[in-house]
Amino acid sequence: MDSDNIILRTMYYAALDDCIKGRTNWVSNIKHLFNEYEFAHIFDNPHSVDIKKFTLEFKPKVND
């Protein structure tokens, strides 16, 4: 997570930790969505993502 907002970053990492422990929350829902549309690599390596390219590839899959 690339945010200067300490509260946002703290909440994200707490939710990510819960997701890793198998708890259901908004992060686990995003992970499930990425897995469903064959974008698990995006969740696993978020810093390697070109946002524009990802949007162009992901949006059509969801719309179909």
N, C-alpha and C positions, 0 to 999 in steps of 0.2 A: 504494500500500500504506500503510495507516494503522496502523502498529505502532510502539511505542516500543522494540521489541527490535531493536537494531542488527544483530545477526547474522541474524535472520529477514529484515529489510528488505534487507540486503546480498545474501543468497542469492536472494531474489525478483528483485531487479533484475539480478543476474547471469544468472539463468535467463531473464528477459524479454529481455535483450540477446541471448542465444543464440537464443531463439525468433525474434526479429526477423532474425537472421542466417541463419535457415533450418535451424537445428539442432533435433533432436527431443529434447524433455524434458517434464517434467510441465506446464510452462506452455504449450508448444505443443500438448499433448494437450487441455488445457482450452480453448484457442483453437479447436481443431478441433471439439470437442464443442459449443461455443457456435455455431460456424458451421453445424454439422450441424442444430441445432435452431432456426436462424434468430434467434440472440441475439448476433450479432457486435457489435452496438452496445454490449452490456454489456462485452465485452472491450476495446473501443476507448475507452469512456468509463466506467470503473469508479466514478468519484466521483459520477456522476449516477444511481446505482442506489438504488432503494428496496428494501432486502433482503427485506422481507416480501412486497412485490408480486412481486419477481423469483421468490422461492420458490414462491409460489402459481401463477405462470405456467409456470415451468420444470419443476417436478416432474411435473405431469400429462403434459407432452410426452414426458419421458423414460420415464415408466411406460407410455405407449401404445406 
